[in-house]
Amino acid sequence: INLDLSSYANNPKAGALSLKPLLDKAESVVPKDLQPQTPLKLGATAGLRLLKGDAAVKILQAVRDLFKNETTLNYKAEWVSVLDGTQEGSYFWVGIIDPKKPSGRAKPIQYLHAAKLACNTKVKDIKSVFPNID
C-alpha cells in the first residue's frame, strides 16, 4: 500500500483507490451495526500541502468520491481535508486493542505515513466492542 497521496498528483483516482485496502480493513474490524455511526476522516499531511496547482484538490475530491460510494462508515465531505502543520502535530498514532490476546495489549492495524485515516468513537462504544479495555 502506497500511503503517499502526493505521489498520485497525476492520477488522483489511483490515489484514492490506494486507500481501499485500509477502508476494507476498517470495515472488517468495526461491527456492522456501529459502522453508520463510526466517523471516517482523512487528514492529509505535508505531502499534499506541497503539491502545485490544483493537484491536492483533485486528490481530495477523488478520496471523497471513494468514501461516498464505497463505505458504510459515517462520512462527510468536510472530513477529508489537508491538515495544517499545527493540526498535523497534534495527532497521535492510535493502536487497536486486540480482545483475543490474553494480554489485551495494543496491536496496531497499520502504520499510516502520509495520509491518516482517523476514526473517532466514544470510549463507551469502544468498551462495548472490546470489553477488556481499561
Residue pairs with C-beta under 8 A, 6 or more apart in sequence:
1 18
1 21
1 22
1 110
2 18
3 18
3 19
3 112
3 113
3 114
3 115
4 47
4 113
4 114
4 115
5 15
5 18
5 44
5 47
5 48
5 59
5 63
5 114
5 115
6 47
6 48
6 50
6 51
6 55
6 56
6 59
6 114
7 15
7 47
8 14
8 15
8 18
8 59
9 51
9 52
9 55
9 59
10 55
12 55
12 58
12 59
12 61
12 62
13 62
15 59
15 62
15 63
16 59
16 62
16 63
16 65
16 66
17 66
19 42
19 63
19 66
19 115
19 117
20 66
20 70
22 110
22 112
22 117
23 40
23 66
23 67
23 70
23 71
23 73
23 117
25 109
25 110
26 40
26 73
26 109
26 117
26 119
27 35
27 71
27 72
27 73
29 96
29 109
30 38
30 73
30 119
31 129
32 72
34 121
34 125
34 129
35 71
35 72
35 73
35 74
36 72
36 73
36 74
37 74
37 125
38 73
38 74
38 119
38 121
39 73
39 74
39 75
39 76
39 79
39 119
39 120
39 121
40 67
40 71
40 73
40 74
40 75
40 79
40 117
40 119
41 79
41 80
41 117
41 118
41 119
41 120
42 63
42 67
42 79
42 80
42 81
42 115
42 116
42 117
42 118
43 81
43 82
43 83
43 87
43 88
43 91
43 115
43 116
43 118
44 56
44 59
44 60
44 81
44 82
44 83
44 114
44 115
44 116
45 82
45 83
45 88
45 114
45 115
45 116
46 85
46 88
46 114
47 114
48 56
48 59
48 60
48 82
48 114
49 56
49 82
49 84
49 85
51 59
56 82
60 80
60 81
60 82
63 80
64 77
64 80
67 73
67 75
67 80
68 75
68 77
73 119
83 91
91 116
91 118
93 108
93 111
93 112
94 118
95 106
95 107
95 108
95 109
96 106
96 107
96 108
96 109
97 104
97 105
97 106
97 107
97 126
97 130
97 132
97 133
98 104
98 105
98 106
98 107
99 129
99 130
99 131
99 132
101 107
104 132
104 133
126 133
127 133
